[in-house]
Amino acid sequence: MFNFTAIVWQNYYNMLLKASKNIKDFNINLYSARVLEKEPQLLKKIENFLKNIIPGHLKR
């Protein structure tokens, strides 16, 4: 099973969330950019998660 993580604008979030419930071949971790702006600790958690998956690709 594949895992995908996506950060999208709010207007795409609802559509993608609904569509992802019908897909059984992979998991989608979906986050709204608007929510992440309001919750910086969640953004940091996602950033750390992605750094572990693709080290060296998320340098600032």
LINFENHU-V282407 format. One record per residue. N is the residue number from 1. RES is the residue in three letters. SS is DSSP state (hx for helix, st for strand, lp for the rest). NEAR is the number of other C-alpha atoms within 12 Angstrom. D_LAST is the distance of its C-alpha to the last C-alpha in whole Angstrom. Layout:
BEGIN
N_RES_SS_NEAR_D_LAST + N_RES_SS_NEAR_D_LAST
END
This chain:
BEGIN
1_MET_lp_9_30 + 2_PHE_st_11_27 + 3_ASN_st_16_24 + 4_PHE_st_17_22 + 5_THR_st_21_19 + 6_ALA_st_24_19 + 7_ILE_st_26_18 + 8_VAL_st_21_20 + 9_TRP_lp_18_22 + 10_GLN_hx_19_25 + 11_ASN_hx_14_27 + 12_TYR_hx_19_26 + 13_TYR_hx_22_26 + 14_ASN_hx_16_30 + 15_MET_hx_16_31 + 16_LEU_hx_24_28 + 17_LEU_hx_23_29 + 18_LYS_hx_13_33 + 19_ALA_hx_16_33 + 20_SER_hx_22_31 + 21_LYS_lp_16_34 + 22_ASN_lp_13_36 + 23_ILE_lp_15_34 + 24_LYS_lp_12_35 + 25_ASP_lp_12_33 + 26_PHE_st_15_30 + 27_ASN_st_19_28 + 28_ILE_st_23_25 + 29_ASN_st_21_23 + 30_LEU_st_27_23 + 31_TYR_st_28_21 + 32_SER_st_26_21 + 33_ALA_hx_21_19 + 34_ARG_hx_18_21 + 35_VAL_hx_18_22 + 36_LEU_hx_22_18 + 37_GLU_hx_17_18 + 38_LYS_hx_12_21 + 39_GLU_lp_15_20 + 40_PRO_hx_14_16 + 41_GLN_hx_13_17 + 42_LEU_hx_19_18 + 43_LEU_hx_21_15 + 44_LYS_hx_15_13 + 45_LYS_hx_15_16 + 46_ILE_hx_24_15 + 47_GLU_hx_24_11 + 48_ASN_hx_18_13 + 49_PHE_hx_17_15 + 50_LEU_hx_22_13 + 51_LYS_hx_16_12 + 52_ASN_hx_13_15 + 53_ILE_hx_15_16 + 54_ILE_lp_12_14 + 55_PRO_lp_12_12 + 56_GLY_lp_11_10 + 57_HIS_lp_12_9 + 58_LEU_lp_14_6 + 59_LYS_lp_10_4 + 60_ARG_lp_6_0
END
